[in-house]
Amino acid sequence: MSGIRAVIFDLDNTLWDVHPVILRAEHAMHDFLLHNYPRVTDRHDLHSMRDVRARMALQHPSMGHDFTWLRLEALRHHAREAGYAEAMAEEAFEVFYRARNEVTLYDDVRPALDALVRDYRLFVISNGNADLRLCGLGEYFEGSLAAREAGMMKPDPRIFAMLLTRAGLDAHEAVHVGDDPETDVEGARAAGVVPVWLNREAAEWKRPSPPPALTIGGLHELHAAIARVSQARPST
Protein backbone atom coordinates (compact mmCIF):
# COMPACT_ATOMS: atom_id res chain seq x y z
CA MET A 1 0.00 0.00 0.00
CA SER A 2 1.36 3.40 -0.96
CA GLY A 3 1.51 6.42 1.32
CA ILE A 4 -0.62 9.52 1.37
CA ARG A 5 -0.28 11.57 -1.80
CA ALA A 6 -3.09 14.11 -1.44
CA VAL A 7 -4.86 16.23 1.15
CA ILE A 8 -8.49 17.20 0.60
CA PHE A 9 -9.82 20.16 2.57
CA ASP A 10 -13.22 21.37 3.59
CA LEU A 11 -13.51 25.18 3.45
CA ASP A 12 -16.17 26.78 5.68
CA ASN A 13 -15.27 26.56 9.38
CA THR A 14 -12.09 24.69 8.44
CA LEU A 15 -10.06 27.43 6.74
CA TRP A 16 -12.18 30.34 8.03
CA ASP A 17 -15.11 31.06 10.34
CA VAL A 18 -18.03 31.17 7.92
CA HIS A 19 -20.76 32.58 10.16
CA PRO A 20 -19.61 36.22 10.26
CA VAL A 21 -18.82 35.99 6.53
CA ILE A 22 -22.37 34.98 5.60
CA LEU A 23 -23.90 37.51 7.96
CA ARG A 24 -21.82 40.32 6.49
CA ALA A 25 -22.66 39.21 2.95
CA GLU A 26 -26.37 39.10 3.70
CA HIS A 27 -26.25 42.59 5.20
CA ALA A 28 -24.40 43.87 2.12
CA MET A 29 -27.06 42.35 -0.13
CA HIS A 30 -29.90 43.76 1.97
CA ASP A 31 -28.33 47.23 1.89
CA PHE A 32 -28.04 46.97 -1.89
CA LEU A 33 -31.72 46.08 -2.16
CA LEU A 34 -32.67 48.86 0.25
CA HIS A 35 -31.02 51.49 -1.94
CA ASN A 36 -31.84 50.04 -5.35
CA TYR A 37 -34.97 47.90 -4.97
CA PRO A 38 -36.72 49.30 -1.90
CA ARG A 39 -40.05 47.55 -2.48
CA VAL A 40 -38.30 44.31 -1.57
CA THR A 41 -36.99 45.60 1.75
CA ASP A 42 -40.37 47.18 2.47
CA ARG A 43 -41.67 43.62 2.56
CA HIS A 44 -38.71 41.70 3.97
CA ASP A 45 -35.93 41.91 6.51
CA LEU A 46 -33.07 39.41 6.64
CA HIS A 47 -35.06 37.00 8.80
CA SER A 48 -38.02 36.77 6.45
CA MET A 49 -35.69 36.50 3.45
CA ARG A 50 -34.06 33.49 5.13
CA ASP A 51 -37.51 32.02 5.69
CA VAL A 52 -38.30 32.36 1.99
CA ARG A 53 -35.02 30.65 1.08
CA ALA A 54 -35.75 27.81 3.50
CA ARG A 55 -39.16 27.40 1.92
CA MET A 56 -37.52 27.22 -1.51
CA ALA A 57 -35.31 24.40 -0.26
CA LEU A 58 -38.37 22.47 0.93
CA GLN A 59 -40.22 23.08 -2.33
CA HIS A 60 -37.22 22.00 -4.44
CA PRO A 61 -35.54 19.16 -2.52
CA SER A 62 -33.55 18.12 -5.59
CA MET A 63 -31.77 21.50 -5.44
CA GLY A 64 -30.89 21.42 -1.74
CA HIS A 65 -27.22 20.90 -2.59
CA ASP A 66 -27.02 24.13 -4.62
CA PHE A 67 -26.88 27.16 -2.32
CA THR A 68 -26.29 29.49 -5.26
CA TRP A 69 -29.46 28.35 -7.01
CA LEU A 70 -31.49 28.61 -3.79
CA ARG A 71 -30.37 32.18 -3.15
CA LEU A 72 -31.00 33.20 -6.76
CA GLU A 73 -34.42 31.55 -6.83
CA ALA A 74 -35.41 33.25 -3.58
CA LEU A 75 -34.25 36.59 -4.98
CA ARG A 76 -36.25 35.99 -8.16
CA HIS A 77 -39.29 35.39 -5.97
CA HIS A 78 -38.68 38.69 -4.16
CA ALA A 79 -38.33 40.50 -7.49
CA ARG A 80 -41.61 39.13 -8.86
CA GLU A 81 -43.39 39.79 -5.58
CA ALA A 82 -42.26 43.43 -5.56
CA GLY A 83 -42.86 44.02 -9.27
CA TYR A 84 -39.23 44.20 -10.38
CA ALA A 85 -37.51 42.49 -13.29
CA GLU A 86 -35.91 39.18 -12.37
CA ALA A 87 -32.54 40.61 -13.37
CA MET A 88 -32.58 42.09 -9.87
CA ALA A 89 -31.70 38.62 -8.55
CA GLU A 90 -28.39 38.43 -10.40
CA GLU A 91 -27.44 41.97 -9.32
CA ALA A 92 -28.21 41.31 -5.66
CA PHE A 93 -26.51 37.93 -5.69
CA GLU A 94 -23.35 39.47 -7.16
CA VAL A 95 -23.19 41.80 -4.15
CA PHE A 96 -23.71 38.88 -1.79
CA TYR A 97 -21.16 36.67 -3.52
CA ARG A 98 -18.44 39.28 -3.58
CA ALA A 99 -18.78 39.72 0.19
CA ARG A 100 -19.15 35.98 0.72
CA ASN A 101 -15.63 35.49 -0.64
CA GLU A 102 -14.07 38.18 1.57
CA VAL A 103 -12.93 35.72 4.22
CA THR A 104 -10.56 36.04 7.15
CA LEU A 105 -8.39 32.95 7.26
CA TYR A 106 -7.56 31.27 10.54
CA ASP A 107 -4.01 32.15 11.51
CA ASP A 108 -2.73 28.62 10.90
CA VAL A 109 -4.04 28.27 7.34
CA ARG A 110 -1.32 29.81 5.17
CA PRO A 111 1.62 28.38 7.15
CA ALA A 112 0.04 24.93 6.95
CA LEU A 113 -0.70 25.18 3.23
CA ASP A 114 2.81 26.50 2.53
CA ALA A 115 4.26 23.40 4.18
CA LEU A 116 1.80 20.88 2.75
CA VAL A 117 1.92 22.01 -0.87
CA ARG A 118 5.60 21.05 -1.03
CA ASP A 119 4.84 17.41 -0.21
CA TYR A 120 1.23 16.70 -1.22
CA ARG A 121 -1.32 17.43 -3.90
CA LEU A 122 -4.02 19.66 -2.41
CA PHE A 123 -7.73 19.61 -3.23
CA VAL A 124 -11.02 20.93 -1.88
CA ILE A 125 -14.47 19.40 -1.45
CA SER A 126 -17.06 21.84 -0.12
CA ASN A 127 -20.80 21.90 0.38
CA GLY A 128 -20.64 25.69 0.13
CA ASN A 129 -20.12 27.98 -2.83
CA ALA A 130 -16.92 29.87 -1.99
CA ASP A 131 -14.48 30.55 -4.83
CA LEU A 132 -10.86 29.67 -3.99
CA ARG A 133 -9.51 32.25 -6.42
CA LEU A 134 -11.64 35.06 -4.98
CA CYS A 135 -10.68 33.96 -1.47
CA GLY A 136 -7.01 34.30 -2.37
CA LEU A 137 -6.16 30.61 -2.05
CA GLY A 138 -6.25 29.42 -5.64
CA GLU A 139 -2.48 29.06 -5.89
CA TYR A 140 -2.41 26.22 -3.37
CA PHE A 141 -4.99 23.86 -4.80
CA GLU A 142 -4.79 21.61 -7.82
CA GLY A 143 -8.56 21.17 -7.98
CA SER A 144 -11.82 21.62 -6.15
CA LEU A 145 -15.32 20.19 -6.24
CA ALA A 146 -18.39 21.93 -4.83
CA ALA A 147 -21.70 20.27 -4.08
CA ARG A 148 -23.35 22.49 -6.67
CA GLU A 149 -21.18 21.03 -9.43
CA ALA A 150 -21.25 17.46 -8.12
CA GLY A 151 -25.03 17.31 -7.70
CA MET A 152 -24.70 16.02 -4.15
CA MET A 153 -23.37 17.08 -0.76
CA LYS A 154 -21.03 15.59 1.77
CA PRO A 155 -21.37 13.12 3.50
CA ASP A 156 -22.42 11.39 0.28
CA PRO A 157 -19.35 9.28 -0.58
CA ARG A 158 -19.94 9.84 -4.29
CA ILE A 159 -18.67 13.41 -4.10
CA PHE A 160 -15.37 12.10 -2.73
CA ALA A 161 -15.24 9.41 -5.41
CA MET A 162 -15.85 12.02 -8.10
CA LEU A 163 -12.92 14.16 -6.98
CA LEU A 164 -10.63 11.15 -6.60
CA THR A 165 -11.47 9.96 -10.11
CA ARG A 166 -10.74 13.38 -11.55
CA ALA A 167 -7.42 13.51 -9.70
CA GLY A 168 -6.40 9.97 -10.64
CA LEU A 169 -6.15 8.96 -6.99
CA ASP A 170 -7.20 5.91 -5.02
CA ALA A 171 -9.10 6.53 -1.80
CA HIS A 172 -6.28 5.20 0.38
CA GLU A 173 -3.91 7.79 -1.10
CA ALA A 174 -5.82 10.75 0.39
CA VAL A 175 -6.85 12.25 3.68
CA HIS A 176 -9.78 14.61 4.10
CA VAL A 177 -9.56 17.45 6.64
CA GLY A 178 -12.69 19.08 7.98
CA ASP A 179 -14.49 20.36 11.04
CA ASP A 180 -17.83 18.57 10.75
CA PRO A 181 -18.17 15.10 12.31
CA GLU A 182 -20.92 14.03 9.91
CA THR A 183 -20.17 15.66 6.59
CA ASP A 184 -16.38 15.52 6.82
CA VAL A 185 -15.47 12.59 9.07
CA GLU A 186 -18.30 10.20 8.25
CA GLY A 187 -18.34 11.23 4.61
CA ALA A 188 -14.64 10.52 4.20
CA ARG A 189 -14.95 7.22 6.04
CA ALA A 190 -17.77 6.08 3.77
CA ALA A 191 -15.61 6.89 0.74
CA GLY A 192 -12.58 5.00 2.07
CA VAL A 193 -10.61 8.21 2.61
CA VAL A 194 -8.73 8.74 5.88
CA PRO A 195 -10.63 11.41 7.87
CA VAL A 196 -8.82 14.07 9.86
CA TRP A 197 -11.15 15.82 12.29
CA LEU A 198 -10.16 19.44 12.79
CA ASN A 199 -11.50 20.04 16.29
CA ARG A 200 -10.48 23.60 17.11
CA GLU A 201 -12.82 23.86 20.10
CA ALA A 202 -11.85 20.54 21.73
CA ALA A 203 -15.46 19.39 21.38
CA GLU A 204 -16.61 15.99 22.57
CA TRP A 205 -17.17 13.31 19.92
CA LYS A 206 -20.91 12.62 20.20
CA ARG A 207 -21.60 10.26 17.33
CA PRO A 208 -22.23 6.53 17.88
CA SER A 209 -19.33 5.64 15.61
CA PRO A 210 -15.81 5.62 17.06
CA PRO A 211 -13.91 8.91 16.90
CA PRO A 212 -11.44 9.24 14.06
CA ALA A 213 -7.90 8.10 14.66
CA LEU A 214 -6.63 11.47 13.50
CA THR A 215 -7.95 14.46 15.45
CA ILE A 216 -6.07 17.75 15.45
CA GLY A 217 -6.65 20.98 17.31
CA GLY A 218 -5.19 23.16 14.56
CA LEU A 219 -3.72 22.93 11.10
CA HIS A 220 -0.21 23.32 12.51
CA GLU A 221 -0.56 19.67 13.60
CA LEU A 222 -1.65 18.37 10.20
CA HIS A 223 1.64 17.76 8.40
CA ALA A 224 3.00 15.59 11.21
CA ALA A 225 -0.30 13.72 11.55
CA ILE A 226 -0.31 12.81 7.85
CA ALA A 227 3.31 11.71 8.02
CA ARG A 228 2.41 9.32 10.84
CA VAL A 229 -0.28 7.73 8.71
CA SER A 230 2.10 7.19 5.81
CA GLN A 231 4.83 5.78 8.04
CA ALA A 232 2.42 3.36 9.72
CA ARG A 233 1.37 1.78 6.44
CA PRO A 234 3.22 -1.23 5.06
CA SER A 235 4.91 -0.65 1.73
CA THR A 236 4.24 -2.91 -1.25
N, C-alpha and C positions, 0 to 999 in steps of 0.2 A: 504494500500500500504506500502510495506516495504521500508527501507532506502537504501542508496547506500552501496553496498557490494564490488564493484570492480572499479578500475581505469584502463582505457586502455590508453596507450600512443602511440603517433606517435614518430618517432625517429629523422630523419633528420630535422634540423632546429628547433627542439623542445628540444632535449637533447644536441645537439651540432650543430655548424655551419658546414653544409655539404660542402659548396662550396670550401673552401681551402682543405678539405679532398680529394675530388674527383680530384682536380687539382694536388695535390701532388701525388696521386696514379697514375694518368695518366702520369705524368712526370717519376715516377719510372718505369712504364711499358715501356715507350718509351726508357728510358736509357738502360733497359734490352735488348730490341730489337736492339738498336744501337750497343751494344757490342756482342750480340750473334746471331742476325739475321739481319745483316746490309742491306741486299737487300730490306728489308721492309722499313727501315728508309731512304733509298735512294729514295724511291718512295713517302713516306708519312711523313708529320709532324703531330702534334697533331690535327691541324685543319682539315686536309683532312681525318684523321682517324675518327674524329667525323662525318664528312660528310658521310663516308661509313656506319657508324653505324646508322645514321639517315635514310639512304637509305634502310638499312636492315629492319628497323622498318616499313617503308612504304610498302616494298615488302612482309612483313609477319605480317599483322595487328593482326592476332590472337595471336602473341607472344609479343605484345607491353607491356604487363604487366610484362614480364620476362627480367629484365635488365641483368641478368647473361647470359642468352641464347643469347641476342643481342650482348653483348660484345664478347662472344666466337665465335659466327657465323661470326662477322666482322673480328676477328682475324684469323679464318679459311680461310676466303676470302683472307686476306693479305698473309697468308702462301702459298696458291695455286698460287696466283698472282706472288709471288717472287720465286717460285720453291722450297719451303721448305715443309717438312712433316707437316701434320695438327696437330701433337703433339705439335708443337710450340704454338698453341693457348692455350692449358692448362697450359704450362709453363709460358707464358706471363700473363695469367689471374691470376695465383697464386701470381705473384709479385704484380699485381694491387690489388688483394683482401686483401692481407696482409696489404698493406698500407691503403686501404679503411677502415679498421677496427681500425686503429690507430687514434682515435678521441680524441679531447680535449673537455671535458664536460663543459657546462656552469657552472659557479660557484654555482648556486643554485640547481643543479641536485642531488648530493649525499645527502645534508641535507634534501631535500624534500623527496627523496625516503626512507631515514632512518626513517623519521617520518610517511610516508604513509604506509610502509610495516607492521607496527605494528597494523594498524587498518583496512586495506583493502587488498583484493587480487589484485595483479598487473599483467597487461598483456600488450602486444604490438601488434598493427596492423601497418604495414609499407608497403608502396609501393616500398621501396628500398630493398637492399639485404645485409644490415649490419647483423653481427652475434653478438648477445648480449654477448655470452661467450667471444668472441675475443675482444669485446669492454670493457670487464671488468665489465659488469653489470648483468651477468647471475644470480647472487645470489638473486637479487631483484624480479625477475619476475617468476610467476608460468607458464606462457605460452606465446607464440608469434605466429603470423600468418603473413607471408609475401605474397605479391601479387603473387609472383612466385609460391608458394605452393597453394594458393587459386584459381588461374586461373582467377583472376580479380583484379582490383585496386580500392582503394577508389577514388571517393565517392560512388561506387556501394554498396548499403546497404547489399548485400549478403555476403560481406567479414566480416562485423560486425556480421551478423547472424551466420555465420560459427563459429567464435570465441566464441560467446555467447553459442552456442549449445555445443561446446566442453567443455566449462567451467561449464555448468549446470546453467547458469544465464539467467534471463529474462532481456529484454532490459532496463526496468525501474530501474534495480538494478546496472546499470553501468553509469559512465561518461567517455567521451573520450576527451583527452587533446591533442591539436595539434595547429600548427601555421597557417595552410592553411585554408582560409575561405571556399573554395570549397571542397577540399578532406576531410578535418577534420570536419569542422562545418556542412556543408550541408550533408556530408556523414553520420555523426552520427545522425543528425536530421531525415534523411530518414529512418534510421534503428530503430528509437524510443529510441536512446541513448541520454542522456543529453550531449550536446557539451560544452566544455570549450575552449574558444579561447585564446590561449597563444599569446598575442600581445606585444611582447617585445619592438617594435619600436613605440608604440602608433599610429599605422596606422589608417587611416579612414576606416570605414566599407563601402565598395563601391558596395556591391551586392544589388539587388532589394528586397531580403528578409530582414526581420528585423534582427538586430544584436542579437547575442546570449545573453541570460540573464546573463551568466557567462563569463566575460572577465577578464583576469588577466594579469598583466604586468611582472610577474615572477613566478616561481614555489614556491617561498616562500609564495605566497598568496593562493596556491591550497588547502591545508588542511582545512583552514577556510572556503573557498568557498564551498567545498564539504559538510562540516558540516552544512552550512546554507541550502543547498538543502535538506538534510535529515531531518533537524528540521522543515522545512516548509511543509513537506508532512504529510498528516493525517495517523495515524496508523490504522491498521485493526485488 
